[in-house]
Amino acid sequence: MEYDNDVSAADVILDSVYVNGETRQAENMELNTATYGAGRCGGGSLPEIMRCNGVCGVVSYS
């Protein structure tokens, strides 16, 4: 999932998504650049709240 936060007070809470017959929990994704922590975007852990522009998902190697 990709999120474009164009309003400072607009955050997205992503609990899970259902893809190809499988439930994927946001807090278990390999990549989450939309978190906020340590004073910067991308600096947080892997929570469900997307506060910054970024992506939450599985790293794709192609």
PQR file with spaces between the fields and no chain letter, atoms N, CA, C, O and H, PARSE charges and radii, in Angstrom:
ATOM       1  N    MET     1       0.849   -1.164    0.000 -0.4000 1.5000
ATOM       2  CA   MET     1       0.000    0.000    0.000 -0.0000 2.0000
ATOM       3  C    MET     1       0.895    1.228    0.000  0.5500 1.7000
ATOM       4  O    MET     1       1.904    1.275    0.704 -0.5500 1.4000
ATOM       5  N    GLU     2       0.526    2.202   -0.780 -0.4000 1.5000
ATOM       6  CA   GLU     2       1.259    3.467   -0.821 -0.0000 2.0000
ATOM       7  C    GLU     2       0.350    4.563   -0.313  0.5500 1.7000
ATOM       8  O    GLU     2      -0.844    4.580   -0.612 -0.5500 1.4000
ATOM       9  H    GLU     2      -0.293    2.164   -1.353  0.4000 1.0000
ATOM      10  N    TYR     3       0.922    5.492    0.467 -0.4000 1.5000
ATOM      11  CA   TYR     3       0.141    6.567    1.085 -0.0000 2.0000
ATOM      12  C    TYR     3       0.792    7.904    0.790  0.5500 1.7000
ATOM      13  O    TYR     3       1.996    8.077    0.984 -0.5500 1.4000
ATOM      14  H    TYR     3       1.892    5.479    0.710  0.4000 1.0000
ATOM      15  N    ASP     4      -0.011    8.848    0.319 -0.4000 1.5000
ATOM      16  CA   ASP     4       0.455   10.209    0.066 -0.0000 2.0000
ATOM      17  C    ASP     4      -0.254   11.124    1.053  0.5500 1.7000
ATOM      18  O    ASP     4      -1.418   11.469    0.850 -0.5500 1.4000
ATOM      19  H    ASP     4      -0.989    8.707    0.161  0.4000 1.0000
ATOM      20  N    ASN     5       0.436   11.522    2.122 -0.4000 1.5000
ATOM      21  CA   ASN     5      -0.142   12.356    3.168 -0.0000 2.0000
ATOM      22  C    ASN     5       0.024   13.814    2.776  0.5500 1.7000
ATOM      23  O    ASN     5       1.068   14.412    3.033 -0.5500 1.4000
ATOM      24  H    ASN     5       1.382   11.242    2.287  0.4000 1.0000
ATOM      25  N    ASP     6      -1.000   14.390    2.155 -0.4000 1.5000
ATOM      26  CA   ASP     6      -0.915   15.778    1.715 -0.0000 2.0000
ATOM      27  C    ASP     6      -1.560   16.750    2.705  0.5500 1.7000
ATOM      28  O    ASP     6      -1.641   17.948    2.432 -0.5500 1.4000
ATOM      29  H    ASP     6      -1.849   13.904    1.947  0.4000 1.0000
ATOM      30  N    VAL     7      -2.020   16.243    3.852 -0.4000 1.5000
ATOM      31  CA   VAL     7      -2.574   17.073    4.919 -0.0000 2.0000
ATOM      32  C    VAL     7      -1.926   16.609    6.221  0.5500 1.7000
ATOM      33  O    VAL     7      -1.955   15.418    6.529 -0.5500 1.4000
ATOM      34  H    VAL     7      -1.954   15.270    4.074  0.4000 1.0000
ATOM      35  N    SER     8      -1.354   17.512    6.976 -0.4000 1.5000
ATOM      36  CA   SER     8      -0.550   17.128    8.136 -0.0000 2.0000
ATOM      37  C    SER     8      -1.316   16.335    9.195  0.5500 1.7000
ATOM      38  O    SER     8      -0.716   15.508    9.883 -0.5500 1.4000
ATOM      39  H    SER     8      -1.330   18.480    6.726  0.4000 1.0000
ATOM      40  N    ALA     9      -2.596   16.557    9.344 -0.4000 1.5000
ATOM      41  CA   ALA     9      -3.350   15.860   10.389 -0.0000 2.0000
ATOM      42  C    ALA     9      -4.083   14.629    9.857  0.5500 1.7000
ATOM      43  O    ALA     9      -4.925   14.072   10.561 -0.5500 1.4000
ATOM      44  H    ALA     9      -3.083   17.228    8.786  0.4000 1.0000
ATOM      45  N    ALA    10      -3.788   14.198    8.654 -0.4000 1.5000
ATOM      46  CA   ALA    10      -4.476   13.052    8.064 -0.0000 2.0000
ATOM      47  C    ALA    10      -3.570   11.833    8.076  0.5500 1.7000
ATOM      48  O    ALA    10      -2.658   11.723    7.257 -0.5500 1.4000
ATOM      49  H    ALA    10      -3.103   14.650    8.082  0.4000 1.0000
ATOM      50  N    ASP    11      -3.818   10.919    9.002 -0.4000 1.5000
ATOM      51  CA   ASP    11      -3.056    9.684    9.088 -0.0000 2.0000
ATOM      52  C    ASP    11      -3.952    8.527    8.661  0.5500 1.7000
ATOM      53  O    ASP    11      -5.177    8.636    8.697 -0.5500 1.4000
ATOM      54  H    ASP    11      -4.559   11.008    9.668  0.4000 1.0000
ATOM      55  N    VAL    12      -3.344    7.440    8.264 -0.4000 1.5000
ATOM      56  CA   VAL    12      -4.077    6.240    7.882 -0.0000 2.0000
ATOM      57  C    VAL    12      -3.743    5.143    8.880  0.5500 1.7000
ATOM      58  O    VAL    12      -2.579    4.934    9.221 -0.5500 1.4000
ATOM      59  H    VAL    12      -2.348    7.352    8.235  0.4000 1.0000
ATOM      60  N    ILE    13      -4.766    4.450    9.342 -0.4000 1.5000
ATOM      61  CA   ILE    13      -4.549    3.282   10.182 -0.0000 2.0000
ATOM      62  C    ILE    13      -4.828    2.064    9.317  0.5500 1.7000
ATOM      63  O    ILE    13      -5.957    1.846    8.875 -0.5500 1.4000
ATOM      64  H    ILE    13      -5.712    4.619    9.065  0.4000 1.0000
ATOM      65  N    LEU    14      -3.803    1.286    9.084 -0.4000 1.5000
ATOM      66  CA   LEU    14      -3.897    0.097    8.249 -0.0000 2.0000
ATOM      67  C    LEU    14      -3.675   -1.111    9.137  0.5500 1.7000
ATOM      68  O    LEU    14      -2.557   -1.363    9.585 -0.5500 1.4000
ATOM      69  H    LEU    14      -2.887    1.464    9.443  0.4000 1.0000
ATOM      70  N    ASP    15      -4.737   -1.857    9.393 -0.4000 1.5000
ATOM      71  CA   ASP    15      -4.624   -3.037   10.248 -0.0000 2.0000
ATOM      72  C    ASP    15      -4.124   -4.231    9.435  0.5500 1.7000
ATOM      73  O    ASP    15      -3.128   -4.862    9.788 -0.5500 1.4000
ATOM      74  H    ASP    15      -5.646   -1.652    9.030  0.4000 1.0000
ATOM      75  N    SER    16      -4.822   -4.530    8.354 -0.4000 1.5000
ATOM      76  CA   SER    16      -4.442   -5.663    7.526 -0.0000 2.0000
ATOM      77  C    SER    16      -5.069   -5.531    6.152  0.5500 1.7000
ATOM      78  O    SER    16      -6.001   -4.753    5.949 -0.5500 1.4000
ATOM      79  H    SER    16      -5.632   -4.017    8.067  0.4000 1.0000
ATOM      80  N    VAL    17      -4.548   -6.300    5.218 -0.4000 1.5000
ATOM      81  CA   VAL    17      -5.141   -6.414    3.887 -0.0000 2.0000
ATOM      82  C    VAL    17      -5.233   -7.894    3.553  0.5500 1.7000
ATOM      83  O    VAL    17      -4.460   -8.711    4.053 -0.5500 1.4000
ATOM      84  H    VAL    17      -3.791   -6.932    5.383  0.4000 1.0000
ATOM      85  N    TYR    18      -6.191   -8.221    2.699 -0.4000 1.5000
ATOM      86  CA   TYR    18      -6.400   -9.603    2.272 -0.0000 2.0000
ATOM      87  C    TYR    18      -5.966   -9.688    0.817  0.5500 1.7000
ATOM      88  O    TYR    18      -6.581   -9.070   -0.051 -0.5500 1.4000
ATOM      89  H    TYR    18      -6.819   -7.558    2.292  0.4000 1.0000
ATOM      90  N    VAL    19      -4.905  -10.453    0.541 -0.4000 1.5000
ATOM      91  CA   VAL    19      -4.329  -10.537   -0.797 -0.0000 2.0000
ATOM      92  C    VAL    19      -4.120  -12.000   -1.169  0.5500 1.7000
ATOM      93  O    VAL    19      -3.500  -12.756   -0.420 -0.5500 1.4000
ATOM      94  H    VAL    19      -4.405  -10.956    1.247  0.4000 1.0000
ATOM      95  N    ASN    20      -4.637  -12.393   -2.322 -0.4000 1.5000
ATOM      96  CA   ASN    20      -4.442  -13.759   -2.829 -0.0000 2.0000
ATOM      97  C    ASN    20      -4.752  -14.835   -1.792  0.5500 1.7000
ATOM      98  O    ASN    20      -4.006  -15.803   -1.646 -0.5500 1.4000
ATOM      99  H    ASN    20      -5.140  -11.779   -2.930  0.4000 1.0000
ATOM     100  N    GLY    21      -5.857  -14.655   -1.075 -0.4000 1.5000
ATOM     101  CA   GLY    21      -6.288  -15.641   -0.102 -0.0000 2.0000
ATOM     102  C    GLY    21      -5.529  -15.636    1.213  0.5500 1.7000
ATOM     103  O    GLY    21      -5.651  -16.564    2.012 -0.5500 1.4000
ATOM     104  H    GLY    21      -6.463  -13.868   -1.194  0.4000 1.0000
ATOM     105  N    GLU    22      -4.744  -14.587    1.437 -0.4000 1.5000
ATOM     106  CA   GLU    22      -3.906  -14.504    2.635 -0.0000 2.0000
ATOM     107  C    GLU    22      -4.097  -13.151    3.308  0.5500 1.7000
ATOM     108  O    GLU    22      -4.076  -12.115    2.643 -0.5500 1.4000
ATOM     109  H    GLU    22      -4.645  -13.833    0.788  0.4000 1.0000
ATOM     110  N    THR    23      -4.284  -13.159    4.637 -0.4000 1.5000
ATOM     111  CA   THR    23      -4.369  -11.910    5.392 -0.0000 2.0000
ATOM     112  C    THR    23      -2.960  -11.481    5.766  0.5500 1.7000
ATOM     113  O    THR    23      -2.191  -12.256    6.335 -0.5500 1.4000
ATOM     114  H    THR    23      -4.301  -14.000    5.177  0.4000 1.0000
ATOM     115  N    ARG    24      -2.637  -10.250    5.444 -0.4000 1.5000
ATOM     116  CA   ARG    24      -1.310   -9.711    5.752 -0.0000 2.0000
ATOM     117  C    ARG    24      -1.465   -8.567    6.749  0.5500 1.7000
ATOM     118  O    ARG    24      -2.147   -7.581    6.474 -0.5500 1.4000
ATOM     119  H    ARG    24      -3.261   -9.621    4.982  0.4000 1.0000
ATOM     120  N    GLN    25      -0.830   -8.708    7.902 -0.4000 1.5000
ATOM     121  CA   GLN    25      -0.902   -7.720    8.970 -0.0000 2.0000
ATOM     122  C    GLN    25       0.114   -6.607    8.716  0.5500 1.7000
ATOM     123  O    GLN    25       1.268   -6.877    8.384 -0.5500 1.4000
ATOM     124  H    GLN    25      -0.275   -9.510    8.125  0.4000 1.0000
ATOM     125  N    ALA    26      -0.316   -5.372    8.871 -0.4000 1.5000
ATOM     126  CA   ALA    26       0.558   -4.221    8.613 -0.0000 2.0000
ATOM     127  C    ALA    26       1.802   -4.236    9.498  0.5500 1.7000
ATOM     128  O    ALA    26       2.890   -3.886    9.041 -0.5500 1.4000
ATOM     129  H    ALA    26      -1.253   -5.152    9.140  0.4000 1.0000
ATOM     130  N    GLU    27       1.650   -4.635   10.748 -0.4000 1.5000
ATOM     131  CA   GLU    27       2.793   -4.608   11.659 -0.0000 2.0000
ATOM     132  C    GLU    27       3.822   -5.697   11.348  0.5500 1.7000
ATOM     133  O    GLU    27       4.910   -5.698   11.924 -0.5500 1.4000
ATOM     134  H    GLU    27       0.766   -4.919   11.119  0.4000 1.0000
ATOM     135  N    ASN    28       3.494   -6.617   10.448 -0.4000 1.5000
ATOM     136  CA   ASN    28       4.418   -7.687   10.081 -0.0000 2.0000
ATOM     137  C    ASN    28       5.059   -7.492    8.713  0.5500 1.7000
ATOM     138  O    ASN    28       5.760   -8.385    8.237 -0.5500 1.4000
ATOM     139  H    ASN    28       2.611   -6.616    9.980  0.4000 1.0000
ATOM     140  N    MET    29       4.838   -6.354    8.071 -0.4000 1.5000
ATOM     141  CA   MET    29       5.406   -6.127    6.744 -0.0000 2.0000
ATOM     142  C    MET    29       6.911   -5.885    6.830  0.5500 1.7000
ATOM     143  O    MET    29       7.406   -5.351    7.822 -0.5500 1.4000
ATOM     144  H    MET    29       4.269   -5.629    8.457  0.4000 1.0000
ATOM     145  N    GLU    30       7.621   -6.276    5.797 -0.4000 1.5000
ATOM     146  CA   GLU    30       9.074   -6.117    5.747 -0.0000 2.0000
ATOM     147  C    GLU    30       9.497   -4.658    5.623  0.5500 1.7000
ATOM     148  O    GLU    30      10.597   -4.291    6.036 -0.5500 1.4000
ATOM     149  H    GLU    30       7.219   -6.710    4.991  0.4000 1.0000
ATOM     150  N    LEU    31       8.631   -3.832    5.059 -0.4000 1.5000
ATOM     151  CA   LEU    31       8.977   -2.446    4.754 -0.0000 2.0000
ATOM     152  C    LEU    31       7.843   -1.528    5.171  0.5500 1.7000
ATOM     153  O    LEU    31       6.685   -1.780    4.840 -0.5500 1.4000
ATOM     154  H    LEU    31       7.737   -4.130    4.724  0.4000 1.0000
ATOM     155  N    ASN    32       8.165   -0.468    5.891 -0.4000 1.5000
ATOM     156  CA   ASN    32       7.174    0.562    6.212 -0.0000 2.0000
ATOM     157  C    ASN    32       7.904    1.893    6.316  0.5500 1.7000
ATOM     158  O    ASN    32       8.498    2.204    7.349 -0.5500 1.4000
ATOM     159  H    ASN    32       9.106   -0.262    6.160  0.4000 1.0000
ATOM     160  N    THR    33       7.858    2.674    5.249 -0.4000 1.5000
ATOM     161  CA   THR    33       8.518    3.978    5.231 -0.0000 2.0000
ATOM     162  C    THR    33       7.568    5.101    5.616  0.5500 1.7000
ATOM     163  O    THR    33       7.963    6.267    5.620 -0.5500 1.4000
ATOM     164  H    THR    33       7.376    2.421    4.410  0.4000 1.0000
ATOM     165  N    ALA    34       6.317    4.767    5.942 -0.4000 1.5000
ATOM     166  CA   ALA    34       5.310    5.779    6.255 -0.0000 2.0000
ATOM     167  C    ALA    34       5.156    6.019    7.756  0.5500 1.7000
ATOM     168  O    ALA    34       4.261    6.756    8.170 -0.5500 1.4000
ATOM     169  H    ALA    34       5.996    3.820    5.939  0.4000 1.0000
ATOM     170  N    THR    35       6.001    5.418    8.567 -0.4000 1.5000
ATOM     171  CA   THR    35       5.939    5.620   10.008 -0.0000 2.0000
ATOM     172  C    THR    35       6.694    6.892   10.401  0.5500 1.7000
ATOM     173  O    THR    35       7.477    7.431    9.619 -0.5500 1.4000
ATOM     174  H    THR    35       6.728    4.819    8.230  0.4000 1.0000
ATOM     175  N    TYR    36       6.448    7.353   11.605 -0.4000 1.5000
ATOM     176  CA   TYR    36       7.171    8.510   12.124 -0.0000 2.0000
ATOM     177  C    TYR    36       7.739    8.142   13.483  0.5500 1.7000
ATOM     178  O    TYR    36       7.018    7.664   14.359 -0.5500 1.4000
ATOM     179  H    TYR    36       5.812    6.916   12.240  0.4000 1.0000
ATOM     180  N    GLY    37       9.015    8.364   13.653 -0.4000 1.5000
ATOM     181  CA   GLY    37       9.669    8.088   14.926 -0.0000 2.0000
ATOM     182  C    GLY    37      11.078    8.627   14.906  0.5500 1.7000
ATOM     183  O    GLY    37      11.614    8.908   13.834 -0.5500 1.4000
ATOM     184  H    GLY    37       9.601    8.753   12.941  0.4000 1.0000
ATOM     185  N    ALA    38      11.680    8.776   16.044 -0.4000 1.5000
ATOM     186  CA   ALA    38      13.039    9.314   16.165 -0.0000 2.0000
ATOM     187  C    ALA    38      13.155   10.670   15.467  0.5500 1.7000
ATOM     188  O    ALA    38      14.218   11.034   14.966 -0.5500 1.4000
ATOM     189  H    ALA    38      11.244    8.548   16.915  0.4000 1.0000
ATOM     190  N    GLY    39      12.030   11.417   15.442 -0.4000 1.5000
ATOM     191  CA   GLY    39      12.043   12.759   14.871 -0.0000 2.0000
ATOM     192  C    GLY    39      12.035   12.847   13.361  0.5500 1.7000
ATOM     193  O    GLY    39      12.310   13.908   12.802 -0.5500 1.4000
ATOM     194  H    GLY    39      11.166   11.121   15.848  0.4000 1.0000
ATOM     195  N    ARG    40      11.716   11.723   12.677 -0.4000 1.5000
ATOM     196  CA   ARG    40      11.720   11.770   11.210 -0.0000 2.0000
ATOM     197  C    ARG    40      10.788   10.719   10.627  0.5500 1.7000
ATOM     198  O    ARG    40      10.455    9.732   11.282 -0.5500 1.4000
ATOM     199  H    ARG    40      11.492   10.861   13.131  0.4000 1.0000
ATOM     200  N    CYS    41      10.377   10.943    9.403 -0.4000 1.5000
ATOM     201  CA   CYS    41       9.591    9.953    8.673 -0.0000 2.0000
ATOM     202  C    CYS    41      10.487    8.764    8.347  0.5500 1.7000
ATOM     203  O    CYS    41      11.661    8.930    8.017 -0.5500 1.4000
ATOM     204  H    CYS    41      10.647   11.745    8.871  0.4000 1.0000
ATOM     205  N    GLY    42       9.920    7.561    8.442 -0.4000 1.5000
ATOM     206  CA   GLY    42      10.684    6.356    8.185 -0.0000 2.0000
ATOM     207  C    GLY    42      11.526    5.917    9.365  0.5500 1.7000
ATOM     208  O    GLY    42      12.239    4.918    9.280 -0.5500 1.4000
ATOM     209  H    GLY    42       8.966    7.426    8.710  0.4000 1.0000
ATOM     210  N    GLY    43      11.454    6.654   10.470 -0.4000 1.5000
ATOM     211  CA   GLY    43      12.295    6.341   11.620 -0.0000 2.0000
ATOM     212  C    GLY    43      11.613    5.519   12.678  0.5500 1.7000
ATOM     213  O    GLY    43      12.230    5.166   13.682 -0.5500 1.4000
ATOM     214  H    GLY    43      10.875    7.466   10.539  0.4000 1.0000
ATOM     215  N    GLY    44      10.351    5.208   12.475 -0.4000 1.5000
ATOM     216  CA   GLY    44       9.618    4.474   13.501 -0.0000 2.0000
ATOM     217  C    GLY    44       9.726    2.976   13.335  0.5500 1.7000
ATOM     218  O    GLY    44      10.401    2.472   12.438 -0.5500 1.4000
ATOM     219  H    GLY    44       9.850    5.495   11.659  0.4000 1.0000
ATOM     220  N    SER    45       9.049    2.283   14.217 -0.4000 1.5000
ATOM     221  CA   SER    45       8.987    0.833   14.105 -0.0000 2.0000
ATOM     222  C    SER    45       7.967    0.484   13.028  0.5500 1.7000
ATOM     223  O    SER    45       7.744    1.283   12.118 -0.5500 1.4000
ATOM     224  H    SER    45       8.501    2.692   14.946  0.4000 1.0000
ATOM     225  N    LEU    46       7.356   -0.660   13.106 -0.4000 1.5000
ATOM     226  CA   LEU    46       6.421   -1.072   12.068 -0.0000 2.0000
ATOM     227  C    LEU    46       4.979   -1.086   12.566  0.5500 1.7000
ATOM     228  O    LEU    46       4.336   -2.135   12.550 -0.5500 1.4000
ATOM     229  H    LEU    46       7.537   -1.309   13.845  0.4000 1.0000
ATOM     230  N    PRO    47       4.459    0.061   13.009 -0.5600 1.5000
ATOM     231  CA   PRO    47       3.093    0.088   13.512  0.2800 2.0000
ATOM     232  C    PRO    47       2.077    0.149   12.377  0.5500 1.7000
ATOM     233  O    PRO    47       2.428    0.165   11.197 -0.5500 1.4000
ATOM     234  N    GLU    48       0.834    0.182   12.764 -0.4000 1.5000
ATOM     235  CA   GLU    48      -0.262    0.232   11.805 -0.0000 2.0000
ATOM     236  C    GLU    48      -0.567    1.647   11.326  0.5500 1.7000
ATOM     237  O    GLU    48      -1.313    1.811   10.361 -0.5500 1.4000
ATOM     238  H    GLU    48       0.549    0.169   13.722  0.4000 1.0000
ATOM     239  N    ILE    49      -0.017    2.669   11.967 -0.4000 1.5000
ATOM     240  CA   ILE    49      -0.354    4.052   11.626 -0.0000 2.0000
ATOM     241  C    ILE    49       0.646    4.603   10.618  0.5500 1.7000
ATOM     242  O    ILE    49       1.850    4.647   10.870 -0.5500 1.4000
ATOM     243  H    ILE    49       0.589    2.536   12.751  0.4000 1.0000
ATOM     244  N    MET    50       0.118    5.021    9.469 -0.4000 1.5000
ATOM     245  CA   MET    50       0.943    5.622    8.424 -0.0000 2.0000
ATOM     246  C    MET    50       0.814    7.137    8.564  0.5500 1.7000
ATOM     247  O    MET    50      -0.232    7.697    8.238 -0.5500 1.4000
ATOM     248  H    MET    50      -0.860    4.985    9.264  0.4000 1.0000
ATOM     249  N    ARG    51       1.843    7.793    9.035 -0.4000 1.5000
ATOM     250  CA   ARG    51       1.813    9.232    9.307 -0.0000 2.0000
ATOM     251  C    ARG    51       2.497   10.065    8.231  0.5500 1.7000
ATOM     252  O    ARG    51       2.267   11.271    8.145 -0.5500 1.4000
ATOM     253  H    ARG    51       2.693    7.337    9.300  0.4000 1.0000
ATOM     254  N    CYS    52       3.318    9.450    7.426 -0.4000 1.5000
ATOM     255  CA   CYS    52       4.113   10.167    6.421 -0.0000 2.0000
ATOM     256  C    CYS    52       3.870    9.571    5.042  0.5500 1.7000
ATOM     257  O    CYS    52       3.320    8.477    4.913 -0.5500 1.4000
ATOM     258  H    CYS    52       3.505    8.470    7.496  0.4000 1.0000
ATOM     259  N    ASN    53       4.286   10.306    4.015 -0.4000 1.5000
ATOM     260  CA   ASN    53       4.279    9.720    2.680 -0.0000 2.0000
ATOM     261  C    ASN    53       5.135    8.473    2.721  0.5500 1.7000
ATOM     262  O    ASN    53       6.195    8.480    3.346 -0.5500 1.4000
ATOM     263  H    ASN    53       4.733   11.195    4.120  0.4000 1.0000
ATOM     264  N    GLY    54       4.715    7.423    2.085 -0.4000 1.5000
ATOM     265  CA   GLY    54       5.536    6.229    2.070 -0.0000 2.0000
ATOM     266  C    GLY    54       4.755    4.993    1.697  0.5500 1.7000
ATOM     267  O    GLY    54       3.615    5.068    1.238 -0.5500 1.4000
ATOM     268  H    GLY    54       3.854    7.417    1.577  0.4000 1.0000
ATOM     269  N    VAL    55       5.389    3.853    1.903 -0.4000 1.5000
ATOM     270  CA   VAL    55       4.798    2.572    1.549 -0.0000 2.0000
ATOM     271  C    VAL    55       4.850    1.622    2.739  0.5500 1.7000
ATOM     272  O    VAL    55       5.681    1.757    3.637 -0.5500 1.4000
ATOM     273  H    VAL    55       6.315    3.793    2.276  0.4000 1.0000
ATOM     274  N    CYS    56       3.950    0.674    2.715 -0.4000 1.5000
ATOM     275  CA   CYS    56       3.903   -0.402    3.694 -0.0000 2.0000
ATOM     276  C    CYS    56       3.681   -1.668    2.904  0.5500 1.7000
ATOM     277  O    CYS    56       2.654   -1.809    2.239 -0.5500 1.4000
ATOM     278  H    CYS    56       3.275    0.564    1.985  0.4000 1.0000
ATOM     279  N    GLY    57       4.613   -2.585    2.962 -0.4000 1.5000
ATOM     280  CA   GLY    57       4.432   -3.809    2.195 -0.0000 2.0000
ATOM     281  C    GLY    57       5.613   -4.735    2.282  0.5500 1.7000
ATOM     282  O    GLY    57       6.465   -4.626    3.164 -0.5500 1.4000
ATOM     283  H    GLY    57       5.447   -2.470    3.502  0.4000 1.0000
ATOM     284  N    VAL    58       5.638   -5.653    1.337 -0.4000 1.5000
ATOM     285  CA   VAL    58       6.694   -6.643    1.240 -0.0000 2.0000
ATOM     286  C    VAL    58       7.704   -6.158    0.219  0.5500 1.7000
ATOM     287  O    VAL    58       7.335   -5.626   -0.827 -0.5500 1.4000
ATOM     288  H    VAL    58       4.947   -5.741    0.620  0.4000 1.0000
ATOM     289  N    VAL    59       8.972   -6.341    0.522 -0.4000 1.5000
ATOM     290  CA   VAL    59      10.028   -5.958   -0.406 -0.0000 2.0000
ATOM     291  C    VAL    59       9.954   -6.863   -1.612  0.5500 1.7000
ATOM     292  O    VAL    59       9.904   -8.084   -1.470 -0.5500 1.4000
ATOM     293  H    VAL    59       9.272   -6.773    1.372  0.4000 1.0000
ATOM     294  N    SER    60       9.947   -6.283   -2.798 -0.4000 1.5000
ATOM     295  CA   SER    60       9.877   -7.043   -4.038 -0.0000 2.0000
ATOM     296  C    SER    60      11.223   -7.016   -4.739  0.5500 1.7000
ATOM     297  O    SER    60      11.780   -5.949   -4.991 -0.5500 1.4000
ATOM     298  H    SER    60       9.988   -5.291   -2.913  0.4000 1.0000
ATOM     299  N    TYR    61      11.726   -8.161   -5.042 -0.4000 1.5000
ATOM     300  CA   TYR    61      12.993   -8.281   -5.761 -0.0000 2.0000
ATOM     301  C    TYR    61      12.682   -8.749   -7.177  0.5500 1.7000
ATOM     302  O    TYR    61      12.357   -9.916   -7.395 -0.5500 1.4000
ATOM     303  H    TYR    61      11.273   -9.028   -4.836  0.4000 1.0000
ATOM     304  N    SER    62      12.784   -7.834   -8.136 -0.4000 1.5000
ATOM     305  CA   SER    62      12.502   -8.238   -9.515 -0.0000 2.0000
ATOM     306  C    SER    62      13.557   -7.734  -10.461  0.5500 1.7000
ATOM     307  O    SER    62      13.477   -7.983  -11.664 -0.5500 1.4000
ATOM     308  H    SER    62      13.048   -6.885   -7.958  0.4000 1.0000
